[in-house]
Each structure stands twice: as C-alpha cells, then as structure tokens.
Amino acid sequence: MPTTRTYDIDHIFDQWPYQPGVISARLVEAHDGREVVQMRIELGVLQMEVVGRPDGDQPEGAPTYLEHLIEEAITAGEEFALTPDLCFELDREFLQFYHRRVCWLALREFERAIEDADHTLAMMDFVVAHSPDPEWTVMHQQYRPFVIFHQVQARAMLAVQDQDAERAIGEINIGLKRMREVFSEAEADETFEQSELVRQLEELKEMLRKEYRIGRTLSEQLADAVAAEEYERAARLRDQLRHRED
C-alpha cells in the first residue's frame, strides 16, 4: 500500500517558491509526453492542458463547454435558456480560461493568449444573447475591457516579435477603439480616459513609438485626414494602406 510520502509534493514547492504579485508559469512535459502549463499559486500549483479546456474535460464530447452550449442552443432554437446549472458551468470555464490566459501572457506565448482571449469574448457574447438575468450579464460584461486589454497586449507584442512595431501600434489603436465602444455601450464614456487599462495601452503605444522611432502610422494619418476633411489626401493614404495589405 502506498505511503503518504508517495504523494508528497514539497520538492516542487522547494524548487519553485511562490512570489506574491508575480504570475509564475512554466511549460512542462507530463509523464506521457504531452505538454502542460503550470501556474504557481500561494497554496500550490495549478496544472492545465494547453489545448481545449484547461482542465482537459470534454463536456458531452465537445472541446469546451461553450461549444457544447452553442450546439444545444442551435438544437433547441428559441426555446433555449440558460439555467442556473448551465450558468455555473460557464463561470467555471470563464475562470479556467482566465488562469491559462495570464499564464500565456507571462510566458510570452502570445498566439495562445489571443486564442484564449477570443474564446472568453465569445463566451461573453453568448451570455449577452442567452443570459437569464440582466445582473448576471452585467457581472460578466464588466470584465470585457479587461479581456480586450489582454487580447490587445498579445496582438501588439506578437507584432513586435514579428519586427513590425507599426502594426503593433495599429493593434493598440484598434483595441482602444473597441474598448471605447464597450464603455459607451455601458454609458460610462466619462470614465474611459481614467481607466487604468486605457492608460497602460496608451503608455505601451508611446513606448513603442519612442523605441522604434515611429511617427503617425498610415492608419492614424488617414484618420487625421478624414477628420480634417482632406479627402484627396485620405484617398491617397487609403491606397497606400490597401497596397501594404496586399
């Protein structure tokens, strides 16, 4: 019969001490050779799968609970409604994807961070469409700017990795516009400029401008030209953008 010592994991804690205020994450190889991501927390270690749901579960055979619910909603049609049990399961998946997303950001696995942010935003859209309670909707929607913030961070830093700082600035501008729309929909326009998330994105954008010596991007110049009603200049800039995209 196994002794208690068999299950002792003190050696993990000794080798990987907890650091308050720091997202400590690492990719490791499991006993069967698959890759897993681990996150050091104050009371131990979280281990998550890198594909599908972080806990490795496949609800009713679907890769994630959201995909399972989408299938249920399509089948049920207008009769579909989120029950308290379904809401609880969605909240579990929200939390799991949050933990893995912050790990990807800490590990600079930006493509994976974007995928998990996309999934969480899709979950929020599903909540808006099918929530049984307006308060439950608001509870989730209040975190939308935070998830967009992570998504924009990852997109910008991925562009920097690709040695395209101008694209990174463009990603930040797109993200800021989306965040402003979220604040506007929540009738909180006056708090947009005071948001810490907005401030951090603006600081990242200016840091990139300074470090890579980038002035106004083509997209920003186009917006300036449209605002000034300089339509000929705007047309030229639009052609330049289209050529670059091609």
N, C-alpha and C positions, 0 to 999 in steps of 0.2 A: 504493500500500500504506500502511495507517495507520501512523503513527509511534507510538513508545512514549508520547509526550506525550498522545496522544488518550485514553489510559486513565488518565492521572494524576488522582488524587482528593485531592491535597494541599489544594486550595482548600476542600474540605469539612472537613478536619481543622483548617484555619486558622480557619474561621468557627465551628466547633463543637468547642472543645477538650474533651478528656476530663477529668472531675473525679472523682478517687478517692473512693469511698464514696458517690457520688450516682448515683441512677438517672436518667440523662438520656435523655429520649424526646421524640419530636415526631411529629405527623401531617403528612404532606406529600402533594402531588399528583404522581403519576407522569407520565411523558411521554404516556401515553394517557388521562390524565384521572382514572384510578382513585385512590382514597385508599390510602395505605400508611402503616405506622407504622415509625419508625426508632428504634434504640437505639444510643447511643454507648457503645462498649466500649473498653478500653485499646488494643486492636490494630486498631481500625477502627470500622465501622458495621454493625449488623445491620438488614436491611430485611425486614419481614414483611407479609403480607397481613392485612387486617382481618376477613375472613370465611373460614370453613373452616380448613383447616390453615394455620399461619403461613407455611409455605414455598410455599403455593399448589398443592401436589401433590394429586391426587385418586386415591388408591390403588384400583385396579380400578374407577374411576368413582365411588367413594364420597367424600363430603365430607371424611372423616377416616379414619385407619387404624382407629380404634376401631369406627366404624360398619361398615367393611368386615369386621372380625373378628366383630362381632355377627352379620352376615349369614352368615358362614362357620360360626359356631357353631350357628346355627339350622338350617342345611342339614345339617351333619354330625351333629347331635344328640349323643348320649352319646359318640360316637367322637371328638369334637373335643378336641384337645390343643394347647397352646402349645408350639411348637418353639423352639429357641434363636434361629433367624432371626426368628420372629414376636416373641419377647421383645425382640430387638434393635430391631425396628421400633417396638414400643410405647414403648421407652425413648426413642427419637428423638422421638416425639410428645410424651411427657412433658416433655422438655426444651424443645421448641419452645413449648408452651403456657405453661410457666413464664416464659420470656422475655417473651412477649406479655402475660401477666397482670400482671407487675410494671410493664410499660410503661403498661398501662391504669390501674393504681393511681396511678402518678406523674402521669399526665395527667388524673386525676380523672374518667376515663371509667368510672364505677362499674358501670353496667349491663353493659358489655362485660367488665369484670373478673369479675363474677358469672358470666356465661356461660362464660368460660374456666375458672373455678374449678369450676363444675358439671361441665364436660367432664372435667377432671382427676380429680375424685372418682368419676365414672362409670368412668373407666379403672381406678382403684384397685379398685372393686367387681368389675370384670371380672377383674382379676388375682387377687383373692381366690377367685373362682369357678373359674378355669381355670389357675392357676399350676402349672407342672410341678415346682416346687421350693419348699419352705417358706421357705428362706433368701431366695429372690427375692421372695416375698410380704412377708416382714418388711422387706426393704430398701425396699419401696415404702410399706408401712403406716406406717413411722416418720415419713413426711412428711405423713401425713393431718392431724395437728393444724395444721401449717404452712399447708396449703391451706385448711382450715376457717378459720383465722385471717384469711387474705386475703379469703375469702368474707364473713366476718362484718364485717370492716372495710368492705368495699364496700357491704354491705347497710345498715350503720349510717350511713355517710356519704351514701348515697343518700337515706335517710330525712331526714337533716339538710338536704340540698338541697331536699327537699320540705317543709321547715319543720315537721317532725314529730319533734322530739327525743325524745318519749316512745316513739315507735315505734323509734327508734334504740337506746334503752336496752333495749327488748324484744328487738331483734335480737341485741344483745350477750349478753343472758341466755340466749337460745336457743342461741347459739353456744357459750357456756361450758358449757352442759349437754351438748351434743353432744361437746365436747372431753373433758369428764369421762368420758363413756361410752367414748370411744376409749382413754383412759388406763386405765380399768377393764378393758376387754377385753384390754389388753396387760399386765394385772396390775401396773400401775405407779401405783396410786392415790396412793401416798405422795409421788410426785413432781409431782402435779398442781398443788398450791399453789405449788411452787417454779418452775414453768415460766415462762420469760420471756414466752412468748406469752400466757399467762393473766394475768400481771401487767400487760402492756400493754393488754389488753382491759379489765381492771378499772380501770386509770387513765383510759382513754378514757371509760368509763361514768361515773366520778366527775367527770370534767371536764365532761361534758355535763350532769350534774345541777347542777353549780355554775353553769355558764354560762347555762343556761336555767331555773334555779331550779325544778327538778323533784324532788319528793319520791319516795315509793314509788309506782311505777306500779300500775295496776289489777291487772296480772298478778302483780306482786310482793305486793300486798296479798292477792290470792287465795291465793297460796302460803302466806303467813303465816297466813291464817285456817284453811286446811286443816291446816297443821302444828299449830295450837293447838286443832284440833277444834272450831272455831267454825263449825259447818256452816250455820247460818242466814245469818250474815254472808257466808260463802263463796258461798252461793246468790245473794245479792243482787249480789255482785261479779261472779259469772259472768253474771248477767243484764245487768249494765252492759257487760261485755265483748262479749257477744253483740249488744247493741244498737249498740255502737260499730262492730263489724264490719259489721253490716247497713247 
